[in-house]
């Protein structure tokens, strides 16, 4: 479908979504959130899409936050609806049955930091900045920032970042466990696409299983998490890709995983 605020392209199994509003540092307004939600649905319906990467257009920002120009128009009920819509889209992003990588090429502030945290993991440019600066506007994060940030970096650091509005570097974000890897700015996109393409060649069923077991098990006790893992292991064990993986290993060749999420 046609999009005005984002772009979507699929190549070599990787669906690349770009928030395309560089003049406003890719700020999120209601229309952009709506289009992102539609893109998530489209990607799930496209059989060739096996991994999703999300980034921002231009060289300055991933997403610099929500579009503040929209705020004066909103009353409390409209603000709640805006927050709920952002949360709905980010939960849909988080619940994707395929891996989702945030390719953070610049400012990831406010809604941008919240969107990145909704992905499975973050690869960042060494020029990227992260933060929840809503406190500087007299408000608080609304798209899940207080909740995801505290789960990722701990309550004390999340409170500090949300209460001061401070921005942190990509390296500091990595040290806190918020970012998986940091790359030189000029190498970021190529490095992310290389990793995504490598991941797209893996078995679809096992990729989904890893994601689901970690996401569900991390909030459970160890025994419950291991029980979830055993069930997912058994399910993946009888998949088409598992048969191909074992056969390829025994035949000393590279596996060609062609299974779907239902086979």
BELZICOR-V548178 format. One record per backbone hydrogen bond with DSSP energy under -1.0 kcal/mol. NH is the residue of the N-H (numbers start at 1). CO is the residue of the C=O. E is the energy in kcal/mol with one decimal. If there is no record, write none. Layout:
BEGIN
nh co e
NH CO E
NH CO E
END
This chain:
BEGIN
nh co e
7 18 -1.8
9 16 -1.8
11 14 -2.3
14 11 -2.1
15 51 -3.3
16 9 -3.3
17 53 -3.2
18 7 -2.3
19 55 -2.7
20 5 -2.5
24 21 -1.7
25 22 -1.7
26 21 -3.1
27 24 -1.2
28 65 -2.5
33 29 -2.3
34 30 -2.3
35 31 -2.3
36 32 -2.4
37 33 -2.2
38 34 -1.9
39 35 -2.5
40 36 -2.2
41 37 -1.7
42 38 -2.3
43 39 -2.8
44 40 -1.9
45 41 -1.2
49 46 -1.6
50 13 -3.1
51 13 -1.8
52 99 -2.9
53 15 -2.9
54 101 -2.5
55 17 -2.4
57 19 -2.7
62 107 -1.6
63 107 -1.7
64 25 -2.2
67 28 -2.9
68 66 -1.1
70 67 -1.9
71 68 -1.4
73 70 -1.0
74 71 -1.9
79 75 -2.5
80 76 -2.3
81 77 -2.1
82 78 -2.3
83 79 -2.5
84 80 -2.8
85 81 -2.3
86 82 -2.3
87 83 -2.6
88 84 -2.4
89 85 -2.3
90 86 -2.4
91 87 -2.4
92 88 -1.9
93 89 -2.1
94 90 -2.4
95 91 -2.2
96 93 -1.1
101 52 -2.8
102 121 -2.4
103 54 -2.9
104 123 -2.5
107 60 -2.0
108 129 -3.2
109 63 -1.5
110 131 -2.0
112 109 -2.8
114 110 -2.3
115 111 -2.2
116 112 -2.2
117 113 -2.2
119 116 -1.4
120 100 -1.9
121 100 -1.1
123 102 -2.8
124 181 -2.5
125 104 -2.7
126 183 -1.8
128 125 -1.8
129 106 -1.1
130 168 -2.7
131 108 -1.4
136 133 -2.0
137 134 -2.3
138 135 -1.3
139 134 -1.8
148 144 -2.8
149 145 -1.9
150 146 -1.0
151 147 -1.4
152 148 -1.6
153 149 -2.9
154 150 -1.3
158 154 -2.0
159 155 -2.6
160 156 -2.3
161 157 -2.6
162 158 -2.5
163 159 -2.5
164 160 -2.1
165 161 -1.8
168 130 -2.9
170 128 -1.0
173 169 -2.4
174 170 -2.1
175 171 -2.2
176 172 -1.7
177 174 -1.1
178 173 -2.4
179 173 -1.2
180 122 -2.5
181 122 -1.2
183 124 -2.8
187 184 -1.7
188 185 -1.1
191 187 -2.4
192 188 -2.8
193 189 -2.8
194 190 -2.1
195 191 -2.1
196 192 -2.7
197 193 -2.5
198 194 -2.0
199 195 -2.1
200 196 -2.3
202 199 -1.8
207 203 -2.1
208 204 -2.2
209 205 -2.2
210 206 -2.5
211 207 -2.0
212 208 -2.7
213 209 -2.8
214 210 -2.2
215 211 -2.4
216 212 -2.6
217 213 -2.5
218 214 -1.9
220 217 -1.4
225 221 -2.6
226 222 -2.6
227 223 -1.9
228 224 -2.2
229 225 -2.1
230 226 -2.3
231 227 -1.9
232 228 -2.3
233 229 -2.8
234 230 -2.2
235 231 -2.0
236 232 -2.7
237 233 -2.0
239 236 -1.5
240 263 -2.6
243 239 -1.6
244 240 -2.0
245 241 -2.8
246 242 -2.2
247 243 -2.2
248 244 -2.7
249 245 -2.0
250 246 -2.3
251 247 -2.1
253 248 -2.6
263 260 -1.2
END
